[in-house]
Amino acid sequence: MLRSGVSFPVLMKLLGHIDPDMTMRYVDVTLTDVQREFLLTRNHAKHLVPQPQVASTPDHADRNGVIHALLATQHVMEMFRRSLPPGSARSSLDRLTNRLTKILAQIKKLPNT
């Protein structure tokens, strides 16, 4: 039933279980199930930062190439920052991200040669 789309709480109710551990005795979660759920969640998650629309390594060494590289770096830093628990490491990444934003603003003001 879970593989057909029935949610775990509904399955518990249908089986008449109060304790999730009891329902888990009857559920066989395979690696295929875990992979499917991971991919579905990853592809439909609304809280994730969108993937950058730029190449991670620029093809050319001009202003636009530098901007593309910095945007990709900013994205990776944000994903890493979100994985950290609140504390000094996360605060340090916040400060670095702010500096990177200021650097990007300054580079965008430079003439494109």
Secondary structure, 3 states (H helix, E strand, C coil): CCCCCCCHHHHHHHHCCCCHHHHHCCCCCCHHHHHHHHHHHHHHCCCCCCCCCCCCCCCCCCHHHHHHHHHHHHHHHHHHHHHCCCCHHHHHHHHHHHHHHHHHHHHHHCCCC
